[in-house]
Amino acid sequence: MAFNDEGAFWLSKEEEIYNPYFGDKMLKCGRMEEKIIKQ
């Protein structure tokens, strides 16, 4: 896990999960916490 096992957050334009940490090792690991909708 990122940052000494504390985890991390990131923004993405895609709904599908592409974890930017650890490359292929954890590419699909994560979940959507919040969706930001453009007004």
Legacy VTK file of the C-alpha trace (Angstrom):
# vtk DataFile Version 3.0
C-alpha trace
ASCII
DATASET POLYDATA
POINTS 39 float
0.000 0.000 0.000
1.163 3.562 -0.656
2.831 5.789 1.921
3.969 3.208 4.480
0.675 1.270 4.411
-1.433 4.380 5.110
-3.008 4.369 1.650
-3.604 7.271 -0.704
-6.208 9.174 -2.693
-6.070 10.309 -6.310
-8.294 12.024 -8.872
-9.170 10.439 -12.193
-11.265 11.352 -15.211
-12.167 7.666 -15.645
-14.658 5.705 -13.526
-12.661 2.498 -13.905
-10.003 2.097 -11.214
-6.398 2.565 -12.370
-4.301 2.794 -9.218
-1.270 5.045 -9.930
0.756 3.467 -7.104
2.902 0.319 -7.492
2.312 -0.137 -11.237
0.930 -3.524 -12.329
1.104 -4.885 -8.797
-2.041 -3.058 -7.584
-3.418 -1.548 -10.801
-7.089 -2.371 -10.097
-6.906 -1.984 -6.310
-9.060 0.864 -5.003
-12.587 2.199 -4.857
-14.443 5.350 -5.809
-15.057 7.491 -2.748
-16.764 10.448 -4.379
-17.782 11.546 -7.862
-17.273 15.184 -8.824
-19.824 16.366 -11.377
-19.048 19.345 -13.598
-21.752 21.989 -13.475
LINES 1 40
39 0 1 2 3 4 5 6 7 8 9 10 11 12 13 14 15 16 17 18 19 20 21 22 23 24 25 26 27 28 29 30 31 32 33 34 35 36 37 38
